[in-house]
Amino acid sequence: MRTIDPTPFAAAFGRPLTTSLGIKPGLCWLPISALRIDPAYQREIFEGGAKNVLKIAKGFD
């Protein structure tokens, strides 16, 4: 087995390597009312997607 050297990949993107991964993520329970949709990211939901959303919402536990 060998170690992974990410240096060539970073150079391809013109960015230096960093060892900082940012803020440690966490897990917490949120009420549904606290969730938000970013309209800049979320594409329009059509009939098929709406059916999937309803299926997920009904079966969410």
PDB file of N, CA, C and O in Angstrom:
ATOM      1  N   MET A   1       0.841  -1.185   0.000  1.00  0.00           N
ATOM      2  CA  MET A   1       0.000   0.000   0.000  1.00  0.00           C
ATOM      3  C   MET A   1       0.884   1.246   0.000  1.00  0.00           C
ATOM      4  O   MET A   1       1.983   1.242   0.556  1.00  0.00           O
ATOM      5  N   ARG A   2       0.393   2.300  -0.625  1.00  0.00           N
ATOM      6  CA  ARG A   2       1.147   3.545  -0.657  1.00  0.00           C
ATOM      7  C   ARG A   2       0.265   4.686  -0.167  1.00  0.00           C
ATOM      8  O   ARG A   2      -0.962   4.589  -0.194  1.00  0.00           O
ATOM      9  N   THR A   3       0.882   5.741   0.270  1.00  0.00           N
ATOM     10  CA  THR A   3       0.127   6.915   0.707  1.00  0.00           C
ATOM     11  C   THR A   3      -0.361   7.684  -0.512  1.00  0.00           C
ATOM     12  O   THR A   3       0.137   7.481  -1.619  1.00  0.00           O
ATOM     13  N   ILE A   4      -1.306   8.542  -0.316  1.00  0.00           N
ATOM     14  CA  ILE A   4      -1.865   9.366  -1.383  1.00  0.00           C
ATOM     15  C   ILE A   4      -1.216  10.734  -1.344  1.00  0.00           C
ATOM     16  O   ILE A   4      -1.179  11.377  -0.295  1.00  0.00           O
ATOM     17  N   ASP A   5      -0.704  11.185  -2.480  1.00  0.00           N
ATOM     18  CA  ASP A   5      -0.110  12.514  -2.594  1.00  0.00           C
ATOM     19  C   ASP A   5      -1.037  13.389  -3.431  1.00  0.00           C
ATOM     20  O   ASP A   5      -1.073  13.251  -4.653  1.00  0.00           O
ATOM     21  N   PRO A   6      -1.793  14.293  -2.789  1.00  0.00           N
ATOM     22  CA  PRO A   6      -2.735  15.126  -3.524  1.00  0.00           C
ATOM     23  C   PRO A   6      -2.101  16.340  -4.215  1.00  0.00           C
ATOM     24  O   PRO A   6      -2.805  17.105  -4.874  1.00  0.00           O
ATOM     25  N   THR A   7      -0.786  16.528  -4.074  1.00  0.00           N
ATOM     26  CA  THR A   7      -0.111  17.702  -4.636  1.00  0.00           C
ATOM     27  C   THR A   7      -0.388  17.899  -6.128  1.00  0.00           C
ATOM     28  O   THR A   7      -0.714  19.018  -6.527  1.00  0.00           O
ATOM     29  N   PRO A   8      -0.276  16.876  -6.966  1.00  0.00           N
ATOM     30  CA  PRO A   8      -0.526  17.094  -8.398  1.00  0.00           C
ATOM     31  C   PRO A   8      -1.951  17.571  -8.697  1.00  0.00           C
ATOM     32  O   PRO A   8      -2.167  18.323  -9.647  1.00  0.00           O
ATOM     33  N   PHE A   9      -2.900  17.143  -7.905  1.00  0.00           N
ATOM     34  CA  PHE A   9      -4.286  17.531  -8.132  1.00  0.00           C
ATOM     35  C   PHE A   9      -4.502  18.995  -7.764  1.00  0.00           C
ATOM     36  O   PHE A   9      -5.210  19.715  -8.469  1.00  0.00           O
ATOM     37  N   ALA A  10      -3.902  19.435  -6.678  1.00  0.00           N
ATOM     38  CA  ALA A  10      -4.028  20.827  -6.255  1.00  0.00           C
ATOM     39  C   ALA A  10      -3.374  21.743  -7.284  1.00  0.00           C
ATOM     40  O   ALA A  10      -3.910  22.805  -7.602  1.00  0.00           O
ATOM     41  N   ALA A  11      -2.229  21.338  -7.798  1.00  0.00           N
ATOM     42  CA  ALA A  11      -1.527  22.150  -8.789  1.00  0.00           C
ATOM     43  C   ALA A  11      -2.365  22.312 -10.051  1.00  0.00           C
ATOM     44  O   ALA A  11      -2.321  23.364 -10.689  1.00  0.00           O
ATOM     45  N   ALA A  12      -3.115  21.301 -10.412  1.00  0.00           N
ATOM     46  CA  ALA A  12      -3.957  21.359 -11.610  1.00  0.00           C
ATOM     47  C   ALA A  12      -5.044  22.423 -11.474  1.00  0.00           C
ATOM     48  O   ALA A  12      -5.509  22.961 -12.479  1.00  0.00           O
ATOM     49  N   PHE A  13      -5.450  22.732 -10.251  1.00  0.00           N
ATOM     50  CA  PHE A  13      -6.480  23.731 -10.025  1.00  0.00           C
ATOM     51  C   PHE A  13      -5.898  25.086  -9.627  1.00  0.00           C
ATOM     52  O   PHE A  13      -6.640  26.033  -9.369  1.00  0.00           O
ATOM     53  N   GLY A  14      -4.573  25.173  -9.578  1.00  0.00           N
ATOM     54  CA  GLY A  14      -3.925  26.439  -9.262  1.00  0.00           C
ATOM     55  C   GLY A  14      -4.127  26.909  -7.836  1.00  0.00           C
ATOM     56  O   GLY A  14      -4.077  28.108  -7.560  1.00  0.00           O
ATOM     57  N   ARG A  15      -4.354  25.976  -6.934  1.00  0.00           N
ATOM     58  CA  ARG A  15      -4.560  26.335  -5.528  1.00  0.00           C
ATOM     59  C   ARG A  15      -3.588  25.552  -4.660  1.00  0.00           C
ATOM     60  O   ARG A  15      -3.312  24.383  -4.929  1.00  0.00           O
ATOM     61  N   PRO A  16      -3.074  26.190  -3.629  1.00  0.00           N
ATOM     62  CA  PRO A  16      -2.190  25.453  -2.716  1.00  0.00           C
ATOM     63  C   PRO A  16      -3.002  24.473  -1.866  1.00  0.00           C
ATOM     64  O   PRO A  16      -4.201  24.652  -1.653  1.00  0.00           O
ATOM     65  N   LEU A  17      -2.327  23.450  -1.398  1.00  0.00           N
ATOM     66  CA  LEU A  17      -2.986  22.499  -0.500  1.00  0.00           C
ATOM     67  C   LEU A  17      -3.212  23.145   0.854  1.00  0.00           C
ATOM     68  O   LEU A  17      -2.420  23.980   1.292  1.00  0.00           O
ATOM     69  N   THR A  18      -4.273  22.765   1.504  1.00  0.00           N
ATOM     70  CA  THR A  18      -4.540  23.240   2.854  1.00  0.00           C
ATOM     71  C   THR A  18      -4.893  22.046   3.725  1.00  0.00           C
ATOM     72  O   THR A  18      -5.514  21.089   3.262  1.00  0.00           O
ATOM     73  N   THR A  19      -4.501  22.107   4.965  1.00  0.00           N
ATOM     74  CA  THR A  19      -4.864  21.038   5.892  1.00  0.00           C
ATOM     75  C   THR A  19      -6.073  21.434   6.725  1.00  0.00           C
ATOM     76  O   THR A  19      -6.566  20.638   7.523  1.00  0.00           O
ATOM     77  N   SER A  20      -6.551  22.658   6.544  1.00  0.00           N
ATOM     78  CA  SER A  20      -7.717  23.114   7.286  1.00  0.00           C
ATOM     79  C   SER A  20      -8.986  22.579   6.638  1.00  0.00           C
ATOM     80  O   SER A  20      -9.228  22.809   5.453  1.00  0.00           O
ATOM     81  N   LEU A  21      -9.773  21.886   7.392  1.00  0.00           N
ATOM     82  CA  LEU A  21     -11.031  21.353   6.889  1.00  0.00           C
ATOM     83  C   LEU A  21     -12.211  22.235   7.258  1.00  0.00           C
ATOM     84  O   LEU A  21     -13.354  21.904   6.943  1.00  0.00           O
ATOM     85  N   GLY A  22     -11.949  23.348   7.918  1.00  0.00           N
ATOM     86  CA  GLY A  22     -13.032  24.241   8.312  1.00  0.00           C
ATOM     87  C   GLY A  22     -13.621  23.853   9.654  1.00  0.00           C
ATOM     88  O   GLY A  22     -13.021  23.113  10.433  1.00  0.00           O
ATOM     89  N   ILE A  23     -14.798  24.368   9.897  1.00  0.00           N
ATOM     90  CA  ILE A  23     -15.488  24.122  11.168  1.00  0.00           C
ATOM     91  C   ILE A  23     -15.974  22.679  11.216  1.00  0.00           C
ATOM     92  O   ILE A  23     -16.501  22.160  10.232  1.00  0.00           O
ATOM     93  N   LYS A  24     -15.796  22.041  12.359  1.00  0.00           N
ATOM     94  CA  LYS A  24     -16.239  20.667  12.542  1.00  0.00           C
ATOM     95  C   LYS A  24     -17.765  20.619  12.411  1.00  0.00           C
ATOM     96  O   LYS A  24     -18.462  21.385  13.076  1.00  0.00           O
ATOM     97  N   PRO A  25     -18.290  19.727  11.561  1.00  0.00           N
ATOM     98  CA  PRO A  25     -19.743  19.647  11.410  1.00  0.00           C
ATOM     99  C   PRO A  25     -20.387  19.042  12.652  1.00  0.00           C
ATOM    100  O   PRO A  25     -19.733  18.385  13.462  1.00  0.00           O
ATOM    101  N   GLY A  26     -21.662  19.280  12.773  1.00  0.00           N
ATOM    102  CA  GLY A  26     -22.407  18.735  13.895  1.00  0.00           C
ATOM    103  C   GLY A  26     -23.756  18.214  13.424  1.00  0.00           C
ATOM    104  O   GLY A  26     -24.175  18.482  12.298  1.00  0.00           O
ATOM    105  N   LEU A  27     -24.412  17.492  14.264  1.00  0.00           N
ATOM    106  CA  LEU A  27     -25.728  16.950  13.963  1.00  0.00           C
ATOM    107  C   LEU A  27     -26.687  17.425  15.037  1.00  0.00           C
ATOM    108  O   LEU A  27     -26.413  17.304  16.231  1.00  0.00           O
ATOM    109  N   CYS A  28     -27.813  17.966  14.603  1.00  0.00           N
ATOM    110  CA  CYS A  28     -28.821  18.386  15.571  1.00  0.00           C
ATOM    111  C   CYS A  28     -30.203  18.250  14.937  1.00  0.00           C
ATOM    112  O   CYS A  28     -30.345  18.265  13.715  1.00  0.00           O
ATOM    113  N   TRP A  29     -31.193  18.119  15.773  1.00  0.00           N
ATOM    114  CA  TRP A  29     -32.570  18.017  15.311  1.00  0.00           C
ATOM    115  C   TRP A  29     -33.129  19.418  15.101  1.00  0.00           C
ATOM    116  O   TRP A  29     -32.961  20.298  15.945  1.00  0.00           O
ATOM    117  N   LEU A  30     -33.790  19.615  13.974  1.00  0.00           N
ATOM    118  CA  LEU A  30     -34.405  20.901  13.664  1.00  0.00           C
ATOM    119  C   LEU A  30     -35.879  20.698  13.376  1.00  0.00           C
ATOM    120  O   LEU A  30     -36.267  19.678  12.807  1.00  0.00           O
ATOM    121  N   PRO A  31     -36.702  21.658  13.761  1.00  0.00           N
ATOM    122  CA  PRO A  31     -38.100  21.569  13.352  1.00  0.00           C
ATOM    123  C   PRO A  31     -38.194  21.846  11.845  1.00  0.00           C
ATOM    124  O   PRO A  31     -37.410  22.629  11.309  1.00  0.00           O
ATOM    125  N   ILE A  32     -39.129  21.219  11.180  1.00  0.00           N
ATOM    126  CA  ILE A  32     -39.308  21.418   9.744  1.00  0.00           C
ATOM    127  C   ILE A  32     -39.448  22.907   9.423  1.00  0.00           C
ATOM    128  O   ILE A  32     -38.983  23.357   8.376  1.00  0.00           O
ATOM    129  N   SER A  33     -40.069  23.656  10.289  1.00  0.00           N
ATOM    130  CA  SER A  33     -40.278  25.094  10.050  1.00  0.00           C
ATOM    131  C   SER A  33     -38.971  25.876   9.988  1.00  0.00           C
ATOM    132  O   SER A  33     -38.960  27.011   9.512  1.00  0.00           O
ATOM    133  N   ALA A  34     -37.868  25.294  10.459  1.00  0.00           N
ATOM    134  CA  ALA A  34     -36.571  25.977  10.431  1.00  0.00           C
ATOM    135  C   ALA A  34     -35.840  25.774   9.104  1.00  0.00           C
ATOM    136  O   ALA A  34     -34.846  26.451   8.839  1.00  0.00           O
ATOM    137  N   LEU A  35     -36.320  24.849   8.267  1.00  0.00           N
ATOM    138  CA  LEU A  35     -35.664  24.574   6.992  1.00  0.00           C
ATOM    139  C   LEU A  35     -35.997  25.660   5.977  1.00  0.00           C
ATOM    140  O   LEU A  35     -37.110  26.185   5.960  1.00  0.00           O
ATOM    141  N   ARG A  36     -35.035  25.989   5.139  1.00  0.00           N
ATOM    142  CA  ARG A  36     -35.208  27.022   4.116  1.00  0.00           C
ATOM    143  C   ARG A  36     -34.713  26.503   2.778  1.00  0.00           C
ATOM    144  O   ARG A  36     -33.844  25.633   2.729  1.00  0.00           O
ATOM    145  N   ILE A  37     -35.260  27.033   1.692  1.00  0.00           N
ATOM    146  CA  ILE A  37     -34.838  26.692   0.339  1.00  0.00           C
ATOM    147  C   ILE A  37     -34.158  27.905  -0.262  1.00  0.00           C
ATOM    148  O   ILE A  37     -34.698  29.011  -0.220  1.00  0.00           O
ATOM    149  N   ASP A  38     -32.981  27.703  -0.818  1.00  0.00           N
ATOM    150  CA  ASP A  38     -32.246  28.775  -1.484  1.00  0.00           C
ATOM    151  C   ASP A  38     -32.698  28.808  -2.939  1.00  0.00           C
ATOM    152  O   ASP A  38     -32.356  27.907  -3.704  1.00  0.00           O
ATOM    153  N   PRO A  39     -33.468  29.841  -3.343  1.00  0.00           N
ATOM    154  CA  PRO A  39     -33.982  29.889  -4.710  1.00  0.00           C
ATOM    155  C   PRO A  39     -32.879  30.002  -5.766  1.00  0.00           C
ATOM    156  O   PRO A  39     -33.116  29.685  -6.932  1.00  0.00           O
ATOM    157  N   ALA A  40     -31.692  30.443  -5.382  1.00  0.00           N
ATOM    158  CA  ALA A  40     -30.578  30.526  -6.324  1.00  0.00           C
ATOM    159  C   ALA A  40     -30.037  29.130  -6.646  1.00  0.00           C
ATOM    160  O   ALA A  40     -29.384  28.934  -7.670  1.00  0.00           O
ATOM    161  N   TYR A  41     -30.310  28.173  -5.775  1.00  0.00           N
ATOM    162  CA  TYR A  41     -29.777  26.822  -5.949  1.00  0.00           C
ATOM    163  C   TYR A  41     -30.857  25.850  -6.417  1.00  0.00           C
ATOM    164  O   TYR A  41     -30.618  25.034  -7.308  1.00  0.00           O
ATOM    165  N   GLN A  42     -32.030  25.936  -5.825  1.00  0.00           N
ATOM    166  CA  GLN A  42     -33.100  24.966  -6.099  1.00  0.00           C
ATOM    167  C   GLN A  42     -33.740  25.236  -7.457  1.00  0.00           C
ATOM    168  O   GLN A  42     -34.245  26.330  -7.709  1.00  0.00           O
ATOM    169  N   ARG A  43     -33.714  24.239  -8.319  1.00  0.00           N
ATOM    170  CA  ARG A  43     -34.383  24.389  -9.606  1.00  0.00           C
ATOM    171  C   ARG A  43     -35.887  24.173  -9.422  1.00  0.00           C
ATOM    172  O   ARG A  43     -36.330  23.681  -8.384  1.00  0.00           O
ATOM    173  N   GLU A  44     -36.653  24.541 -10.425  1.00  0.00           N
ATOM    174  CA  GLU A  44     -38.102  24.430 -10.349  1.00  0.00           C
ATOM    175  C   GLU A  44     -38.510  22.960 -10.216  1.00  0.00           C
ATOM    176  O   GLU A  44     -37.899  22.082 -10.824  1.00  0.00           O
ATOM    177  N   ILE A  45     -39.544  22.703  -9.420  1.00  0.00           N
ATOM    178  CA  ILE A  45     -40.025  21.341  -9.206  1.00  0.00           C
ATOM    179  C   ILE A  45     -41.270  21.133 -10.063  1.00  0.00           C
ATOM    180  O   ILE A  45     -42.259  21.852  -9.924  1.00  0.00           O
ATOM    181  N   PHE A  46     -41.209  20.144 -10.948  1.00  0.00           N
ATOM    182  CA  PHE A  46     -42.335  19.829 -11.816  1.00  0.00           C
ATOM    183  C   PHE A  46     -43.100  18.638 -11.260  1.00  0.00           C
ATOM    184  O   PHE A  46     -42.823  18.192 -10.147  1.00  0.00           O
ATOM    185  N   GLU A  47     -44.060  18.114 -12.020  1.00  0.00           N
ATOM    186  CA  GLU A  47     -44.965  17.074 -11.529  1.00  0.00           C
ATOM    187  C   GLU A  47     -44.251  15.863 -10.942  1.00  0.00           C
ATOM    188  O   GLU A  47     -44.574  15.435  -9.834  1.00  0.00           O
ATOM    189  N   GLY A  48     -43.281  15.302 -11.672  1.00  0.00           N
ATOM    190  CA  GLY A  48     -42.571  14.124 -11.169  1.00  0.00           C
ATOM    191  C   GLY A  48     -41.830  14.414  -9.879  1.00  0.00           C
ATOM    192  O   GLY A  48     -41.843  13.607  -8.950  1.00  0.00           O
ATOM    193  N   GLY A  49     -41.181  15.573  -9.825  1.00  0.00           N
ATOM    194  CA  GLY A  49     -40.456  15.970  -8.621  1.00  0.00           C
ATOM    195  C   GLY A  49     -41.392  16.218  -7.454  1.00  0.00           C
ATOM    196  O   GLY A  49     -41.079  15.880  -6.312  1.00  0.00           O
ATOM    197  N   ALA A  50     -42.553  16.815  -7.744  1.00  0.00           N
ATOM    198  CA  ALA A  50     -43.542  17.092  -6.696  1.00  0.00           C
ATOM    199  C   ALA A  50     -44.041  15.780  -6.083  1.00  0.00           C
ATOM    200  O   ALA A  50     -44.244  15.689  -4.872  1.00  0.00           O
ATOM    201  N   LYS A  51     -44.234  14.769  -6.929  1.00  0.00           N
ATOM    202  CA  LYS A  51     -44.665  13.462  -6.414  1.00  0.00           C
ATOM    203  C   LYS A  51     -43.598  12.879  -5.491  1.00  0.00           C
ATOM    204  O   LYS A  51     -43.919  12.308  -4.449  1.00  0.00           O
ATOM    205  N   ASN A  52     -42.337  13.024  -5.874  1.00  0.00           N
ATOM    206  CA  ASN A  52     -41.240  12.523  -5.032  1.00  0.00           C
ATOM    207  C   ASN A  52     -41.181  13.260  -3.708  1.00  0.00           C
ATOM    208  O   ASN A  52     -40.983  12.642  -2.663  1.00  0.00           O
ATOM    209  N   VAL A  53     -41.351  14.582  -3.740  1.00  0.00           N
ATOM    210  CA  VAL A  53     -41.323  15.373  -2.510  1.00  0.00           C
ATOM    211  C   VAL A  53     -42.441  14.918  -1.572  1.00  0.00           C
ATOM    212  O   VAL A  53     -42.210  14.735  -0.377  1.00  0.00           O
ATOM    213  N   LEU A  54     -43.642  14.737  -2.104  1.00  0.00           N
ATOM    214  CA  LEU A  54     -44.763  14.282  -1.277  1.00  0.00           C
ATOM    215  C   LEU A  54     -44.516  12.890  -0.696  1.00  0.00           C
ATOM    216  O   LEU A  54     -44.835  12.628   0.464  1.00  0.00           O
ATOM    217  N   LYS A  55     -43.944  12.000  -1.512  1.00  0.00           N
ATOM    218  CA  LYS A  55     -43.651  10.648  -1.041  1.00  0.00           C
ATOM    219  C   LYS A  55     -42.644  10.687   0.111  1.00  0.00           C
ATOM    220  O   LYS A  55     -42.807   9.994   1.115  1.00  0.00           O
ATOM    221  N   ILE A  56     -41.609  11.502  -0.047  1.00  0.00           N
ATOM    222  CA  ILE A  56     -40.606  11.619   1.007  1.00  0.00           C
ATOM    223  C   ILE A  56     -41.205  12.224   2.263  1.00  0.00           C
ATOM    224  O   ILE A  56     -40.965  11.736   3.368  1.00  0.00           O
ATOM    225  N   ALA A  57     -41.993  13.299   2.095  1.00  0.00           N
ATOM    226  CA  ALA A  57     -42.591  13.979   3.251  1.00  0.00           C
ATOM    227  C   ALA A  57     -43.539  13.067   4.018  1.00  0.00           C
ATOM    228  O   ALA A  57     -43.554  13.080   5.249  1.00  0.00           O
ATOM    229  N   LYS A  58     -44.330  12.276   3.300  1.00  0.00           N
ATOM    230  CA  LYS A  58     -45.280  11.376   3.966  1.00  0.00           C
ATOM    231  C   LYS A  58     -44.576  10.252   4.718  1.00  0.00           C
ATOM    232  O   LYS A  58     -45.041   9.814   5.771  1.00  0.00           O
ATOM    233  N   GLY A  59     -43.456   9.788   4.175  1.00  0.00           N
ATOM    234  CA  GLY A  59     -42.765   8.661   4.791  1.00  0.00           C
ATOM    235  C   GLY A  59     -41.618   9.052   5.709  1.00  0.00           C
ATOM    236  O   GLY A  59     -40.931   8.186   6.250  1.00  0.00           O
ATOM    237  N   PHE A  60     -41.403  10.365   5.890  1.00  0.00           N
ATOM    238  CA  PHE A  60     -40.270  10.822   6.693  1.00  0.00           C
ATOM    239  C   PHE A  60     -40.467  10.449   8.142  1.00  0.00           C
ATOM    240  O   PHE A  60     -41.544  10.655   8.702  1.00  0.00           O
ATOM    241  N   ASP A  61     -39.431   9.901   8.755  1.00  0.00           N
ATOM    242  CA  ASP A  61     -39.517   9.517  10.169  1.00  0.00           C
ATOM    243  C   ASP A  61     -38.195   9.832  10.825  1.00  0.00           C
ATOM    244  O   ASP A  61     -38.027   9.594  12.021  1.00  0.00           O
TER     245      ASP A  61
END
